[in-house]
């Protein structure tokens, strides 16, 4: 299971994020959820996300989100 | 567009906020948010309490209250006023200019120049620019800059993108010529291709208000508002503040008379805590130098949020001290602007309630 699923669950409890290909279009995340998700990712994964990277493309689905987090971890040497 | 000025100074700032306080947690049923989501938003965005007017009170009523306060306290002499510039998106009427209405209510002299500018979150920089330009070509008196808005009256109470952040306020800034050296740099930008990102679609001449535009409708994203209400493309505006705005500010500091490392305070328009935190990080500025505490206490009051952040955070300090200040605004238009100047000691710097 992706380590991101519990973080997503903390933003929208009970929502099944594993099947959706587009969290925003499918109504699983709104713009406020994206902001709180960014804050949660920073806190729980100890990364600092550039505001310019908070785009719908990066928060589209589990795959894009995992790739996004991976890039930050690599850049931060984690 | 870039500008340079000298021998100008801000000599006083006063902000008036409504006494009426509303709390985010009392409104959550309007938005359909869970309690947990609201608590998350409180922490991340700074949604807490806001000051909004009651009934049909206008921005000019807040400004009038502030002007009378300054005159009664002897902090401003009516005879010293050369011009009154009023920046608002919520005028009393389409016509006459709200500045003329205030001129009449205050009993100002016939030689006093009055005009309105329709501007929002960049309006403080626009107002300072107009004041500096007037002072450049006239020595007759002080410039009274008024920034006032009551956008809560044009925000749908069910619109979760707008209503939790909106606040009302009126601010008065006095600008005058000065003997002292004070090089001021200022830069303003516009991108009209994104002008529909912050908009009140109906109620003007393009689309007059009618029964249909007044009807509150549920939109595809579950949000609710009418076409007579204030609309914001929240995601687009967030990206704008994290790309265009910091890029311009960094470019501005390449030629500004004050280097970014020498700025004492960054007094920016106050959209929300998260956005300002990210902006501070992008500019490599300590959050201590860029206060983001206005939204949680007063709400976002458009162009008046910038003088409010100054009055709320530096009121006592600016009476006694002189600081290098960077002021920035960004929003409707889209427009964005930045200026650096030295401020203080001021004749007055405070916020009051009406």
Boltz contact constraints between the chains, C-beta under 6 A:
constraints:
  - contact:
      token1: [A, 31]
      token2: [B, 234]
      max_distance: 6.0
  - contact:
      token1: [A, 31]
      token2: [B, 235]
      max_distance: 6.0
  - contact:
      token1: [A, 32]
      token2: [B, 41]
      max_distance: 6.0
  - contact:
      token1: [A, 35]
      token2: [B, 44]
      max_distance: 6.0
  - contact:
      token1: [A, 35]
      token2: [B, 274]
      max_distance: 6.0
  - contact:
      token1: [A, 36]
      token2: [B, 40]
      max_distance: 6.0
  - contact:
      token1: [A, 36]
      token2: [B, 44]
      max_distance: 6.0
  - contact:
      token1: [A, 39]
      token2: [B, 44]
      max_distance: 6.0
  - contact:
      token1: [A, 51]
      token2: [B, 242]
      max_distance: 6.0
  - contact:
      token1: [A, 51]
      token2: [B, 278]
      max_distance: 6.0
  - contact:
      token1: [A, 52]
      token2: [B, 242]
      max_distance: 6.0
  - contact:
      token1: [A, 52]
      token2: [B, 243]
      max_distance: 6.0
